[in-house]
Amino acid sequence: MTAKNSNDKQQMVMLAVDVSDYSVTTVNLAVEMAASVQTGLLGLFIEDEDLLQVAGLPCTREITLTTTRERPTSIDQMQRSLRSVAQQFKQTLQREAQASQIVWRFDTVRGRVKDISLKPKLDVTYTILGQSVSHRLQSGQARGIRRVLLIVNGSYRQKLALDVVLRRFRHDRVELTVVGEDPEGELSSLFASRTKDNEIVLIKVRRDDLPDLLARSGSSFDCAIMSHHENADELPRILNALCCPAILVA
C-alpha cells in the first residue's frame, strides 16, 4: 500500500441504488473498487419516495409482465415490494463482499437517489450510482467497444477508479473520453501501463465543450467517473444526461 492509499484506509466505498438501479454487475464493481483501494463497502438501498407516492394514487395501476393484467396499487404493497428487492440487494452484497473478504455493511433509507447520494459523507471516498442501465458494466460481452467518460479534477483517486473500470473492460476495446486537463500526470502513467492490457482510444474534450458532448452522446457511455465536488447545479445535469453507472470521487 502506498502512502496515499493508507490515508484512504478508514474511508468507504458507497454503492447507492434504488429498485430500478440494482444489479449484480454494479455490486461487483463496488466490491472491486473497495478491494482495490482497501476500504470497507456500504450498500445503501433507497426506497424511492416518488414511487411510493405514485403507488398511493387511486388512478395508479400495476401491470404484471407475465399476465399483462392490471391491478390496483397501494403504498403498503409497494413498500413490501421494495423491501423484497432491498433484501435481495443485501444478500448479493453480502455474498460478493465476503467472497472478496471485504468489510461491508448495509442500510436502507427513504428518499431519492440523487438527493441522498449527492450529499458527500465524510467517510465516503467513492460513491457509485447504479443509474438505469447497469448491465453495461458486464465484462467480456461482445459489444465491440466500451465508452468511458472521465471528467478530470486532478485527483489521484480518479486514477484508481479508472484503473478498476479498465480492468473490468480488459477484454474490450475502450474509447476513453477525457474532459479537462491532467495537471499531475496521474492519468498518463496509467495509460502507459494499461495499454498493455487494454486497447484504448483516447479522446480529449475541453471542459467548456462538456454540455455539447453530453447532449450528443451522453447516453452512449458505459461508465462515467467524476468528482463528487462538481458544481452543485452542474452535477445533477451531468448525471441526468447519462444512462450508465457513475463513480463520484471525493
C-alpha positions as CSV (number, residue, x, y, z in Angstrom):
1,M,0.0,0.0,0.0
2,T,1.3,3.4,-0.9
3,A,1.4,6.4,1.5
4,K,-1.5,7.9,-0.5
5,N,-3.6,4.7,-0.2
6,S,-3.0,4.5,3.5
7,N,-4.9,7.8,4.0
8,D,-8.0,6.1,2.5
9,K,-7.9,3.0,4.6
10,Q,-10.6,4.3,7.0
11,Q,-12.8,5.6,4.2
12,M,-15.7,3.8,2.5
13,V,-16.9,2.9,-0.9
14,M,-20.7,3.5,-1.0
15,L,-23.0,1.9,-3.6
16,A,-26.3,3.7,-3.7
17,V,-29.2,2.1,-5.6
18,D,-33.0,2.1,-5.8
19,V,-35.3,-0.6,-7.2
20,S,-34.5,0.3,-10.8
21,D,-30.8,0.6,-10.5
22,Y,-29.8,-2.6,-8.5
23,S,-27.8,-5.2,-10.5
24,V,-25.2,-7.8,-9.6
25,T,-22.7,-6.2,-12.0
26,T,-22.9,-2.9,-10.2
27,V,-22.4,-4.7,-6.9
28,N,-19.3,-6.4,-8.4
29,L,-17.9,-3.0,-9.5
30,A,-18.3,-1.7,-5.9
31,V,-16.7,-4.8,-4.4
32,E,-13.8,-4.5,-6.9
33,M,-13.4,-0.8,-6.0
34,A,-13.3,-1.5,-2.3
35,A,-10.8,-4.3,-2.7
36,S,-8.6,-2.2,-5.0
37,V,-8.4,0.8,-2.6
38,Q,-8.5,-1.4,0.5
39,T,-11.6,0.2,2.1
40,G,-14.9,-1.0,3.5
41,L,-18.1,-1.1,1.5
42,L,-21.5,0.4,2.3
43,G,-24.5,-0.8,0.3
44,L,-27.3,1.9,0.5
45,F,-30.8,0.9,-0.7
46,I,-33.0,3.9,-1.3
47,E,-36.8,3.4,-1.2
48,D,-38.0,5.7,-3.9
49,E,-40.2,8.3,-2.3
50,D,-41.7,9.3,-5.6
51,L,-42.6,5.7,-6.5
52,L,-44.3,5.3,-3.1
53,Q,-46.3,8.4,-3.5
54,V,-47.5,7.4,-7.0
55,A,-48.4,3.9,-5.8
56,G,-50.8,5.5,-3.3
57,L,-52.8,7.4,-6.0
58,P,-56.3,5.9,-6.8
59,C,-55.6,6.1,-10.5
60,T,-52.4,4.1,-10.4
61,R,-52.4,0.5,-11.7
62,E,-49.7,-2.2,-11.8
63,I,-49.4,-4.3,-14.9
64,T,-47.8,-7.7,-14.4
65,L,-45.3,-8.9,-17.0
66,T,-46.5,-12.5,-17.1
67,T,-50.3,-11.9,-17.4
68,T,-50.5,-8.3,-18.5
69,R,-53.3,-7.9,-16.1
70,E,-53.9,-4.6,-14.3
71,R,-54.3,-4.4,-10.5
72,P,-54.6,-1.6,-8.0
73,T,-51.5,-0.5,-6.1
74,S,-51.1,0.8,-2.6
75,I,-48.3,2.3,-0.6
76,D,-48.2,-0.8,1.7
77,Q,-47.9,-3.2,-1.3
78,M,-45.2,-1.1,-2.9
79,Q,-43.3,-0.9,0.4
80,R,-43.3,-4.7,0.6
81,S,-42.0,-5.0,-2.9
82,L,-39.2,-2.5,-2.2
83,R,-38.2,-4.4,0.9
84,S,-38.1,-7.6,-1.0
85,V,-35.7,-6.0,-3.6
86,A,-33.7,-4.5,-0.7
87,Q,-33.3,-7.9,0.8
88,Q,-32.0,-9.3,-2.5
89,F,-29.6,-6.5,-2.7
90,K,-28.3,-7.1,0.8
91,Q,-27.8,-10.8,0.1
92,T,-25.9,-10.1,-3.1
93,L,-23.8,-7.5,-1.4
94,Q,-23.0,-10.0,1.5
95,R,-22.1,-12.8,-0.9
96,E,-19.9,-10.8,-3.2
97,A,-18.2,-8.9,-0.4
98,Q,-17.5,-12.0,1.7
99,A,-16.1,-13.7,-1.4
100,S,-13.6,-10.9,-1.7
101,Q,-13.0,-10.6,2.1
102,I,-14.3,-7.1,2.1
103,V,-15.8,-5.5,5.2
104,W,-19.3,-4.5,4.4
105,R,-22.5,-3.0,5.8
106,F,-26.0,-2.4,4.6
107,D,-28.5,0.3,5.2
108,T,-31.8,1.4,3.7
109,V,-33.4,4.9,3.7
110,R,-36.4,6.5,2.0
111,G,-35.8,9.4,-0.4
112,R,-34.4,9.9,-3.9
113,V,-31.1,8.5,-5.1
114,K,-29.6,11.8,-6.3
115,D,-30.8,13.8,-3.3
116,I,-29.2,11.4,-0.9
117,S,-26.1,10.3,-2.7
118,L,-25.0,13.8,-3.9
119,K,-24.5,15.0,-0.4
120,P,-20.9,13.9,0.4
121,K,-20.4,11.9,3.6
122,L,-17.1,12.4,5.5
123,D,-16.3,8.7,5.5
124,V,-17.2,8.0,1.8
125,T,-14.4,8.3,-0.8
126,Y,-16.1,6.7,-3.7
127,T,-19.9,6.9,-4.4
128,I,-21.2,4.6,-7.1
129,L,-24.6,5.3,-8.5
130,G,-26.2,2.4,-10.3
131,Q,-28.2,4.6,-12.8
132,S,-30.6,2.8,-15.1
133,V,-28.5,0.6,-17.4
134,S,-26.1,-1.1,-15.0
135,H,-25.8,-4.2,-17.3
136,R,-23.4,-2.1,-19.4
137,L,-20.7,-2.8,-16.8
138,Q,-20.8,-6.6,-17.6
139,S,-17.3,-7.5,-18.9
140,G,-16.5,-10.0,-21.6
141,Q,-19.5,-9.3,-23.8
142,A,-19.0,-8.9,-27.5
143,R,-20.2,-5.3,-27.7
144,G,-17.4,-4.1,-29.9
145,I,-16.3,-1.0,-27.9
146,R,-16.7,0.3,-24.4
147,R,-17.1,4.0,-23.9
148,V,-15.9,5.6,-20.6
149,L,-16.3,9.2,-19.6
150,L,-13.7,10.8,-17.3
151,I,-14.2,14.4,-16.1
152,V,-10.8,15.2,-14.7
153,N,-10.2,17.1,-11.4
154,G,-6.6,16.2,-10.9
155,S,-7.2,13.7,-8.1
156,Y,-5.1,10.5,-7.8
157,R,-8.3,8.8,-6.6
158,Q,-9.7,9.2,-10.1
159,K,-6.8,7.3,-11.4
160,L,-7.6,4.4,-9.0
161,A,-11.2,4.4,-10.1
162,L,-10.3,4.4,-13.8
163,D,-7.9,1.5,-13.2
164,V,-10.7,-0.6,-11.8
165,V,-13.0,0.2,-14.7
166,L,-10.4,-0.6,-17.3
167,R,-9.7,-3.9,-15.6
168,R,-13.4,-4.8,-16.0
169,F,-13.1,-3.9,-19.7
170,R,-9.8,-5.6,-20.3
171,H,-11.2,-7.9,-22.9
172,D,-12.8,-5.0,-24.8
173,R,-11.6,-2.1,-26.9
174,V,-12.1,1.1,-24.8
175,E,-12.9,4.6,-26.0
176,L,-11.9,6.9,-23.2
177,T,-13.2,10.4,-23.3
178,V,-11.2,12.7,-21.0
179,V,-12.8,16.1,-20.2
180,G,-10.3,18.7,-18.9
181,E,-6.6,18.6,-18.2
182,D,-4.4,16.1,-16.2
183,P,-2.1,18.6,-14.4
184,E,-0.4,16.0,-12.2
185,G,0.2,13.4,-15.0
186,E,-1.5,10.7,-12.9
187,L,-3.6,9.5,-15.9
188,S,-0.6,9.5,-18.3
189,S,1.2,6.9,-16.2
190,L,-1.9,4.8,-16.1
191,F,-2.4,4.9,-19.9
192,A,1.2,3.7,-20.3
193,S,0.6,0.6,-18.1
194,R,-3.0,-0.1,-19.1
195,T,-2.4,-0.1,-22.9
196,K,-0.6,-3.4,-22.3
197,D,-3.9,-5.0,-21.3
198,N,-6.5,-2.7,-23.0
199,E,-6.8,-1.3,-26.5
200,I,-7.5,2.3,-25.6
201,V,-8.6,5.1,-27.9
202,L,-8.2,8.4,-26.1
203,I,-10.5,11.4,-26.9
204,K,-9.7,14.7,-25.3
205,V,-12.5,17.3,-24.8
206,R,-12.3,20.8,-23.4
207,R,-14.3,21.4,-20.2
208,D,-16.3,24.1,-22.0
209,D,-17.5,21.6,-24.5
210,L,-18.9,19.1,-21.9
211,P,-22.5,20.2,-22.3
212,D,-22.4,19.7,-26.1
213,L,-20.7,16.3,-25.6
214,L,-23.5,15.1,-23.2
215,A,-26.2,16.4,-25.5
216,R,-24.8,14.5,-28.4
217,S,-23.7,11.2,-26.8
218,G,-24.4,11.2,-23.0
219,S,-26.5,8.1,-23.3
220,S,-23.8,6.1,-25.1
221,F,-21.3,5.8,-22.3
222,D,-20.8,2.5,-20.4
223,C,-19.4,4.1,-17.2
224,A,-18.6,7.7,-16.0
225,I,-16.1,8.9,-13.4
226,M,-16.2,12.4,-12.0
227,S,-15.6,14.4,-8.8
228,H,-18.1,14.5,-6.1
229,H,-17.4,18.2,-5.7
230,E,-18.5,19.3,-9.2
231,N,-20.6,22.4,-9.2
232,A,-23.8,21.7,-7.2
233,D,-26.0,22.8,-10.1
234,E,-24.0,21.2,-12.8
235,L,-23.5,17.7,-11.3
236,P,-27.2,16.7,-11.4
237,R,-27.4,17.8,-15.0
238,I,-24.4,15.7,-15.9
239,L,-25.9,12.6,-14.2
240,N,-29.3,13.2,-15.8
241,A,-27.7,13.2,-19.2
242,L,-26.0,9.8,-18.6
243,C,-27.6,6.4,-18.7
244,C,-24.7,4.4,-17.1
245,P,-23.2,3.7,-13.7
246,A,-21.4,6.8,-12.4
247,I,-18.5,6.9,-9.9
248,L,-18.2,10.0,-7.8
249,V,-14.8,10.6,-6.3
250,A,-14.3,12.7,-3.2
